[in-house]
Amino acid sequence: MTDNAPFAADDVLDETAADLRPAPTVNPTAAPEQEKARSLGADAWDIMRRRPLFWISIALIVVFVTMAVAPGLFTSKDPYFCDLNNARVTPGGDALFGYDLQGCDVYARTIYGARSSILVGLLTALATALIGTMLGTLGGYFGGVPDAVLSRLADVFFSIPLLLGGIIILYTLRGDGETPYFVSILKVVLAMAVLGWPNIYRLMRSSVIQVKPNEFVLASRALGAKPGRIIGSHIMPNSIAPVIVVATIDLGAYIATEATLSFLGIGLQAPVISWGIAISQASGLGYIRNAPHMLLFPALFLSLTVLAFIMLGEVVRDALDPKLR
């Protein structure tokens, strides 16, 4: 006990000295280390890039959009060159997809048909998104009489079926003789945009109504910000996500609607080349039995394009909607 006592005393002294040492100084100007705030777009991208479905849909869309923009990269044949001696010849040799009724190369016409079909879908989706977003923002933010008038107007157009209304509008706008390419495209876009915007309007209006009572909007209004600044800086950025999702899904639906209208003979008209026209020309019962390749390949490309945009819209929806994460 006597030999161990000095060591115990020294330990006590060391502990006491350690307690009396001054605490390390902290720089008051140094900010605590924090993770950088992640935006909604960064979170959505992080979720989407982990989904194989996202990359599959993007790959398909890139292929079809490239096909529409630069069809010469996929074929060197003239889609308008036809030889009746090759009518309904099955795939093989130089004709990868065979020939149609007029002896035109099905592969070349399928490649060039992507331009019209995708262009109609893209322009219609943009038109409906712009019209629906602007009117939905005005109605949701200001309320009152403007909201009531716009809502009743949207109900009128929403009650008209898209396909039936498109047939009526296009039948009214049809002209005599050959229609120029872009005029034919714009007619179909107009017919679908007039009837398609109420869906986006309703979505944007409800989104704006949810964002408007938030504190950052009320604070901006209390500081004297004008309605235009509040809408552009706070309302639109926090309300537009659902519109992006629905517009992406609708793009595929508009491509399918254009094909249906062209199949019925009321949509795009020759000499425009589109998948819907090709399907219409190959839809006879005898043609399906004797030359199914005329219907198979345009229908396959149409289905894959519509599926790609719908899959992309589903992935974007899952990424932007926190309830689905």
Secondary structure as GFF3:
##gff-version 3
##sequence-region A 1 325
A	DSSP	alpha_helix	5	20	.	.	.	ID=ss1
A	DSSP	alpha_helix	40	48	.	.	.	ID=ss2
A	DSSP	alpha_helix	52	69	.	.	.	ID=ss3
A	DSSP	three_ten_helix	71	73	.	.	.	ID=ss4
A	DSSP	three_ten_helix	84	86	.	.	.	ID=ss5
A	DSSP	alpha_helix	106	142	.	.	.	ID=ss6
A	DSSP	alpha_helix	144	158	.	.	.	ID=ss7
A	DSSP	alpha_helix	162	173	.	.	.	ID=ss8
A	DSSP	alpha_helix	181	211	.	.	.	ID=ss9
A	DSSP	alpha_helix	215	222	.	.	.	ID=ss10
A	DSSP	alpha_helix	227	230	.	.	.	ID=ss11
A	DSSP	pi_helix	231	235	.	.	.	ID=ss12
A	DSSP	alpha_helix	236	239	.	.	.	ID=ss13
A	DSSP	alpha_helix	241	263	.	.	.	ID=ss14
A	DSSP	alpha_helix	275	281	.	.	.	ID=ss15
A	DSSP	alpha_helix	285	290	.	.	.	ID=ss16
A	DSSP	alpha_helix	293	320	.	.	.	ID=ss17
A	DSSP	three_ten_helix	322	324	.	.	.	ID=ss18
###
